[in-house]
């Protein structure tokens, strides 16, 4: 009997779950923007201090930005899947 009550209560919370998924997707996008901004800032500071290693710094910067972007995309896809379900 209590399982039926729990299932009915959970079905009423779908709107809250969709709102949470939307907020989670927004936070993931903001976090990715901040992360890529910090990567760019640090890379420019490093290039200003040691311009002779610009190729290595640029390669590492692009690689790290791709990793941050991939994690953010994964988080947004998970949030969208939650919102659809």
N, C-alpha and C positions, 0 to 999 in steps of 0.2 A: 504494500500500500504506500509506503514512503517513497519507493522508487518512482511511482506514477506522479507523486507530488513534486519530486525533484525534476522530472522531465518537463512537467508543465511550467515550473518556475524557470527552467533553462530556455524554454521556447519563448518566453516573454522577454528575454535579455538579448535577443538578436540585434536589436537596434543599437544597444550599448556596445555590443561586440563590433559592429560595423563602424561605429564612431571611434572606438579604440583602434581599429585597424587603420582608419584614416589618419588619426593622430600619430600612430606609429610610422606610417609612410612619410608623413611630414617631418618627423624627427629624424628619420633615416636620411632624408634629402638634406636637411640642415646640417646634420653631422658630416655628411660627405662633402658639402661645400666648405665647412670649416676645416676639415682634414686636408683637402686639396689646397686650400688657401695657406695653411701652415706649411705644407710641403713646398709650395712655391716661394713663400717667404724665406724659408730656411735655405732653399737652393740659391736664391738671389744673394743672400748673405754670404753663403759659401763661395759663390762665384766672385763676389767683391773682394773676399779675403785671399783667395787662391785662384786667379784666372787661368793658371796653367793646367788645371785639372778639370776644365769646363766640360769636356766630353764625358768623363766618368760621372760627374755630378748630374749632367743633363740626362744621361741614361738611367741613373738611379731614380731621378725625380719622375721621369715618365713611367718607370716600372711601379713605383710606389703609388702614383696617382691612379694607375690602372687597377692596382689591388684595392685601393679605397673605393673606386668606382664600382668594382665588381661586388664588393661586400654590400655597398649601398643598394645596388640593383637587386641583389639577392634579398635584402631586407624588404624592399618595396614590393617585390613579387610575392613574398610570403604574406605581407599585409594585404595585398590585393586578393590573394587566394582566400584569406580569412574573411574578407569582406564579401566575396562572392558566395561562400558556403553558407 
